Amino acid sequence: MIVQNKVRLLILILTLLSAISIKAQVEKVQELDTTRTNTALYNELDFLRFRGTHVIDAAFGTSLLLGDYPEASPDIFFRIGYKYHINRNLNINLSFNKYNLTVSEDFNQGYMSFDLNLEYLVMPNKGLTPFLFGGYGYNASNYFEETQTKVQFGLGLEYMVMDGLGLKLFGDYNYVLSNEMEGLILPENDESFLRIGLGVNLYLGGNKRKEQILNQIDTVINSNLIN
């Protein structure tokens, strides 16, 4: 009888110790999740204060036809566009691009393109960050006399001069899905060209999202105090 009581007592003690251990582990996991949530919220809040949800994009630079054109030379390039940040790392953007391609003294043709890209900021909370982008475009000669589709990708570097204003240097490679750009015909190769630009990003908005984040942070803090 005494032995049975000791066994029961031992089982009870082990059960209590197991319950305490499980509770401690659960609380540790919850605390870790809360810390991660808070960190993510504060990082996004810092991004919105530093940059913003909406971006007006403008740039100018040079364009150069690639391929079997030994006499090709750089010419003018201009861009204006709009970006919307899905989150602090990723944005979707649409831009209008006006550029010229020059092959020789006898040929200088103007083009335009409407480009839709996804862009990824490597270090969105830093004052200096690389970024990568790529997407699909609609290319046309002046007055839309001829049109082609294209794909493009590129990379760049952005430096924040002040909150809400960034300077950027970038380059993009454009691959036209046709070998019949007006006046430029290579029977066996699609046309491709390079654009290099220097521009500005003007960040706007984000106030509504800031309020939502602050409310989430307050909720998490209050929940922790209750616990």
C-alpha positions in Angstrom: 0.0 0.0 0.0 2.8 2.4 0.9 4.6 1.5 -2.3 1.5 2.2 -4.4 1.1 5.6 -2.6 4.7 6.5 -3.4 4.2 5.5 -7.0 1.1 7.6 -7.3 2.9 10.5 -5.6 5.8 10.2 -8.0 3.5 10.1 -11.0 1.7 13.2 -9.7 5.0 15.0 -9.3 6.2 14.0 -12.8 2.8 15.1 -14.2 3.1 18.5 -12.5 6.6 19.0 -13.7 5.7 18.1 -17.3 2.8 20.5 -17.2 5.0 23.3 -15.9 7.6 22.5 -18.5 5.1 22.5 -21.4 3.6 25.8 -20.1 7.1 27.4 -20.0 7.8 26.2 -23.5 4.5 27.6 -24.8 5.1 30.9 -23.1 8.6 31.0 -24.6 7.3 30.3 -28.1 4.6 33.0 -27.6 7.1 35.5 -26.4 9.4 34.7 -29.4 6.4 35.1 -31.8 5.5 38.5 -30.1 9.1 39.7 -30.4 9.2 38.8 -34.1 5.9 40.4 -34.7 7.0 43.6 -32.9 10.3 43.7 -34.8 8.5 43.3 -38.2 5.9 46.0 -37.3 8.6 48.4 -36.1 10.7 47.7 -39.3 7.7 48.5 -41.5 6.9 51.6 -39.5 10.5 52.8 -39.9 10.3 52.2 -43.6 7.1 54.2 -43.9 8.6 57.1 -42.0 11.8 56.9 -44.1 10.2 56.2 -47.5 6.5 55.6 -48.2 3.8 53.6 -49.9 3.6 55.6 -53.1 6.5 56.7 -55.3 6.8 59.2 -58.2 9.7 58.2 -60.3 11.6 60.4 -62.8 14.9 59.8 -64.6 17.1 60.7 -67.5 20.1 59.1 -69.1 21.3 57.4 -72.2 20.2 54.5 -74.5 22.3 52.3 -76.7 21.3 49.7 -79.3 23.1 46.3 -78.8 23.9 43.6 -81.3 25.6 43.7 -84.7 25.6 47.5 -85.1 29.3 48.6 -84.8 28.3 52.2 -85.5 25.7 52.4 -82.8 26.2 55.3 -80.4 24.5 56.4 -77.1 21.5 58.7 -77.3 19.0 60.4 -75.0 16.6 58.6 -72.6 13.9 59.9 -70.3 11.5 58.2 -67.9 8.6 59.0 -65.6 6.6 56.5 -63.6 4.7 55.5 -60.5 5.4 52.8 -57.9 3.3 51.2 -55.2 4.9 49.3 -52.4 3.2 46.0 -51.6 5.5 45.7 -48.7 8.8 47.4 -47.6 10.9 45.2 -49.9 8.6 44.8 -53.0 6.9 47.3 -55.2 5.0 47.1 -58.5 5.6 50.0 -60.9 4.5 51.3 -64.3 6.6 53.8 -66.3 6.6 55.7 -69.6 10.0 55.8 -71.3 11.0 58.0 -74.2 14.3 57.2 -75.9 16.3 57.4 -79.1 18.4 54.7 -80.8 21.2 55.9 -83.1 23.0 53.6 -85.5 24.9 56.1 -87.6 24.8 59.7 -88.7 22.1 58.8 -91.2 19.8 57.0 -88.7 18.3 58.3 -85.5 14.9 56.9 -84.5 12.7 57.8 -81.6 10.9 55.2 -79.5 8.7 55.0 -76.5 7.8 52.1 -74.1 5.4 51.4 -71.3 7.0 49.1 -68.8 5.4 47.1 -66.0 7.9 45.8 -63.4 8.3 44.2 -60.1 11.1 45.8 -58.1 12.9 44.4 -55.0 14.7 46.6 -52.5 17.5 44.7 -50.8 17.8 46.9 -47.7 14.6 49.0 -47.6 15.4 50.5 -44.1 18.9 51.7 -45.0 19.8 55.0 -46.6 21.7 53.2 -49.3 20.2 50.1 -50.9 20.6 48.1 -54.1 17.5 47.1 -56.0 16.6 44.6 -58.7 13.7 44.8 -61.1 12.2 43.0 -64.1 9.0 42.7 -66.1 7.1 43.1 -69.4 6.9 46.1 -71.7 5.1 47.5 -74.7 7.4 49.2 -77.2 6.5 51.6 -80.0 8.0 53.9 -82.6 7.0 57.5 -82.6 3.3 58.0 -83.4 2.7 54.3 -82.9 3.6 53.5 -86.5 5.1 50.2 -85.3 4.7 48.3 -82.0 6.5 45.4 -80.4 6.4 43.6 -77.0 9.5 43.2 -74.9 10.9 41.9 -71.6 13.3 43.9 -69.4 15.3 43.5 -66.3 17.9 45.6 -64.5 19.5 46.7 -61.3 20.4 49.9 -59.5 21.4 51.7 -56.4 19.3 54.2 -54.4 20.6 56.8 -51.9 18.1 58.6 -49.6 19.1 62.3 -49.5 16.4 63.0 -46.9 13.1 61.4 -45.7 10.9 60.9 -48.7 13.5 61.7 -51.4 15.9 59.3 -53.0 18.5 59.6 -55.8 19.1 56.5 -57.9 21.4 55.2 -60.6 20.2 52.2 -62.6 20.5 50.3 -65.8 18.1 48.0 -67.7 18.5 45.5 -70.5 15.6 45.3 -72.9 14.9 42.4 -75.2 12.4 43.1 -78.0 10.4 40.1 -79.0 10.6 41.0 -82.7 13.4 41.6 -85.1 11.5 44.3 -87.0 12.0 47.5 -85.1 11.5 50.3 -87.6 14.6 50.7 -89.7 16.5 48.0 -87.7 16.2 44.5 -89.1 18.4 41.6 -88.2 17.0 38.5 -89.9 18.2 36.0 -87.3 18.2 38.0 -84.1 15.7 39.9 -82.0 16.7 43.5 -81.1 18.0 44.4 -77.7 19.1 47.7 -76.2 20.5 49.1 -73.0 19.3 52.1 -71.0 21.3 53.7 -68.1 19.7 56.5 -66.1 20.1 58.8 -63.1 16.9 59.8 -61.4 14.8 60.6 -58.3 12.2 58.8 -56.2 9.7 61.0 -54.5 8.0 58.9 -51.7 4.4 59.8 -50.6 1.6 58.4 -48.5 1.6 55.7 -45.9 -0.2 57.5 -43.1 -3.1 55.1 -43.1 -0.8 52.1 -42.9 1.2 53.8 -40.1 -2.0 54.1 -38.0 -2.8 50.5 -38.6 0.7 49.4 -37.5 0.6 51.6 -34.4 -2.8 50.1 -33.5 -1.3 46.6 -33.9 1.6 47.4 -31.7 -0.6 48.8 -29.0 -2.8 45.7 -29.2 0.2 43.4 -28.8 1.5 45.5 -25.9 -1.8 45.5 -24.1 -2.2 41.8 -24.7 1.2 41.1 -23.1 0.3 43.3 -20.1 -2.9 41.3 -19.6 -1.0 38.0 -19.8 
